[in-house]
Amino acid sequence: MRIALAQLNFHVGNVEYNTNLMVSLTGEARRKGADLIIFSELSVCGYPPRDLLLSGVFVDRCMEGINKVACSCQGIAAIAGGPWPNKNTSGKQLYNTAFLLYEGTIQQMFHKGLLPTYDVFNEYRYFEPATEFHTVSLGGRKIALTVCEDVWNIGKGGLYRTDPPAILSSESPDMMVNISASPFAWDHRPERMRVLSENARRYKVPLFSANLVGGQTDLLFDGGSAVFNQKGALVDCLSLFEEDMRIYELQTVMEFAGTPLPDTPSGEGKWQLLKDALVMGIRDYFRKTGIRTALVGLSGGIDSAVTIMLAAEALGTENVRAALLPGPHSSTHSVIDAETLAIRAGIQYDTISINDTVRSLTKTLEPHFKNTKPGIAEENLQARARGVILMGLSNKYGYLLLNTSNKSEAAVGYSTLYGDMCGGLSVLGDVYKTDVYGLAKMINKNEEIIPENTIMKPPSAELKPGQRDSDTLPPYDVLDAILYRFLEQQKNITAITGEGFDGGLVRRVARMVFHSEYKRRQTPPILRVSMKCLGTGREMPLEACYDALLGDKP
Amino acid sequence: MRIALAQLNFHVGNVEYNTNLMVSLTGEARRKGADLIIFSELSVCGYPPRDLLLSGVFVDRCMEGINKVACSCQGIAAIAGGPWPNKNTSGKQLYNTAFLLYEGTIQQMFHKGLLPTYDVFNEYRYFEPATEFHTVSLGGRKIALTVCEDVWNIGKGGLYRTDPPAILSSESPDMMVNISASPFAWDHRPERMRVLSENARRYKVPLFSANLVGGQTDLLFDGGSAVFNQKGALVDCLSLFEEDMRIYELQTVMEFAGTPLPDTPSGEGKWQLLKDALVMGIRDYFRKTGIRTALVGLSGGIDSAVTIMLAAEALGTENVRAALLPGPHSSTHSVIDAETLAIRAGIQYDTISINDTVRSLTKTLEPHFKNTKPGIAEENLQARARGVILMGLSNKYGYLLLNTSNKSEAAVGYSTLYGDMCGGLSVLGDVYKTDVYGLAKMINKNEEIIPENTIMKPPSAELKPGQRDSDTLPPYDVLDAILYRFLEQQKNITAITGEGFDGGLVRRVARMVFHSEYKRRQTPPILRVSMKCLGTGREMPLEACYDALLGDKP
């Protein structure tokens, strides 16, 4: 039995495109001698379809799409994913279903039993969980068909009360298939591989896992579809961050000794992953929304430098525009650094001073600000003048403004709402400042594109004379270490302090995080590259009192 | 047996405040001779606590709070709500629990079985659903204790596979208690009353329902806690939109004949409800975030006029500031109308021309806009100049800027991101334009505060000469009727066209809704007053292709 694993970049909502893509790949796999082709979870509608699933018209189109793929299954079988109506009188209206298609029709269906509803996932919003699980049959072989989270109960310390693979194993399947849409985080893949491997090993079946690839607004899918033998050894992985299809002979898989599971990356390995993921995310957001050109405000600082270089790699330099917006407190070196970068990278740029606008705003507000001390309000005028000018260019030419905020500043609210927080997509909003330096290193790997000075100088918002980030924030290596423990690891103040951090500082950072929730509520979508992104996936009440968490005395 | 129904305005996250409030009311109820006091769902942490529940420290504080309330229960019992750890080895870590407290301890617990996970609700994100249901006992009486959604399976056409009240009824309870946090929508209360009544009638038990009251950012809770007799007849309702406590003798409740259930309001009844809800929402957001003063940009149009009058009612005129920001295309009457309103209402206002700033921006961008036709980009400069000035005042004085966009324009994207979309809270974002007129009518009920001219003139953004909303949009009565069917009623294009609307127009409106999802992703929180608000509760993918829904030919 020859099995094709198809890892494709489906487009949410674009049922026609997704259907045609599956029909085309099914034909190709058949010509290459495959008996079965496996697509990823909810392949017909793309993932995550979110509230599109609440439309009956949309679900009908998905069902037509699945039937069209079924029609193309002549001399080959396919496993595809889509929503399917729950015909029972009770429960949610839909199932998240894996379809076994051959001889022109839907032969069997398997409904997902474990519905992830945490972090960025909200599947129980739409789907009824299956409670009965049976293998499906193909060519005399029994397949334990599962959908993504179904195989994860062993990886999550028993988050669910049922364990579909354990139930399916009682029917002695010959192989297991997992169709998934498992999103990228820089440190997630080793865990994913471990869980899949453990399922193969525990139930003594070869396992074929087809994962989604591509960017869907904030959620990035890295692909890396994988095959394991019945001992749980990794046989092969498909590419990361790009479409791929490979065909495997079942017997060969079972006889293959296996290769080591991937380790958690660090250093350059981590930064390369981040870079590849972000480039894919930018590229796909533009392609899927039909927008051609990106606009980046270049300050001479490292965040905007890295953002524009990622955009240039994703879209081509010809589809990227830079705007240099020097203001009253911009240093000469900043303008030079920004220009140097644009020239080296071959990116078209305009220099547009905000001085005149800031002067007008200052003059206009002067009678209303009199007898007050200059402060945040005056600083923010500059950031917002830049926002207005950038959005003016965006509106005039249809450019999509990329937001350049990093995760460290977004987390503590060191940013101006409607100023540097403007943009249609946040590229670095899930990347800590210390990792932004890592990205710069990767970008400069072969030649110095981002000026050394941009990398070496102390970070500054340049909104008042001599300002440095370190006036307001702890050093970024300390800040990022605290934030990582507080956000990703969900440790409390006591626990973080117990690791040797200053208790007062830890509490101050936590307070800054809580007190800037209101800003992040209005953030652009953030490309998610960690296990805890501050965009979708964090749902904090705004009007809450956080004392119970802050009063946690170290 | 004397039962106190306590309808309180809990504060999310403020465990100490909520606990003290319950202790205090328990004492008061005891002094008034009550044997039992009933608080609302998750009373110890406030509703919705959202991701605060992911903090172990927070859950510990909640449990301490519940124990403190228990300690105060001497000579009286209490039913309170809070999170409680799931001690099983599998499932989500928490239950959404109702506690029966007396003689100083937690006597019995009831875990919620039906977890709403749709629209604004995401309870399955945090809680494990209970699967076993038993009555609790107090003074020889059996109580069918339920938490909010538990009684709703009959109202939702079988959304869930279990029906806790049916299971509990097999133990022949003497009464039913429902503790709830059921949010307001202008047309929701009759349905809520009907469902509660039906539970009492079907299971032949008197029913006491304690609902939350107060605003929690976007979610508004109207209270209206209710008592039904064993025939399902309504015995009494607590106040709407304010705290209340009443004590009932069980025997009297059972003997009471009942009063009619409320009808769906319309006309002035509807507008009065909207007004009361929005005033409460503004008041509570300010109170709970500790912000004192609201700022509103007054244009002379009806949206900002209604917004500022609602704020004045919520906060007192002395805590409201108006900024009049005339621009190059503002008409004389607009400035006069805005001034007239501020003077009549006694609201302190400043007039700040945006002309100088717009001139600077225009001059600054001129070399970059040359050989282009003036259009949206130029219009948006004006809206954004206003945004910058308003946010300047907000930053300088700690005012919270109220957003004045209405639901009609927010739905079709007839608004400027970072311009008139600025603000910390959207007051009218869930109110259709036609209802904004209704609100104006209520505000002017006793005397003309909002100038007649503001109400009578054709709506205009005044961003170019002679501009009217009707240049771009269909008349608001038609637009709102289509939007209501498309959003609230979730009807598709064919169905709406079938009701007599122009098919091309319906599709154009649907397209505008889909193509402005990206703007609404960055909207401020919107006070929710309908069953489908465009803020929390609508989760649409941004990069999606919507053709499957738009291609639905009439």
Interface residues (C-beta under 8 A of the other chain):
Chain A: H11 V12 G13 N14 V15 E16 Y17 G46 P48 P49 R50 D51 L52 L54 S55 G56 V57 F58 R61 C62 N88 T89 S90 G91 K92 T117 Y118 N122 Y124 R125 N153 G158 L159 Y160 R161 G215 Q216 T217 D284 Y285 K288 T289 D350 I352 S353 I354 D356 T357 R359 S360 L361 K363 T364 L365 H368 F369 T372 G375 I376 A377 N380 L381 R384 A385 G387 V388 I389 M391 G392 L393 N395 K396 L417 Y418 C422 G424 Q490 N492 I493 T494 Y518 R521 Q522 T523 P524 P525 R538 E539 M540 P541 L542 E543 A544 C545 Y546 D547 A548 L549 D552
Chain B: H11 V12 G13 N14 V15 E16 Y17 G46 P48 P49 R50 D51 L52 L54 S55 G56 V57 F58 R61 C62 T89 S90 G91 K92 T117 Y118 N122 Y124 R125 N153 G158 L159 Y160 R161 G215 Q216 T217 D284 Y285 K288 T289 D350 I352 S353 I354 D356 T357 R359 S360 L361 K363 T364 L365 H368 F369 T372 G375 I376 A377 N380 L381 R384 A385 G387 V388 I389 M391 G392 L393 N395 K396 L417 Y418 C422 G424 Q490 N492 I493 T494 Y518 R521 Q522 T523 P524 P525 R538 E539 M540 P541 L542 E543 A544 C545 Y546 D547 A548 L549 D552
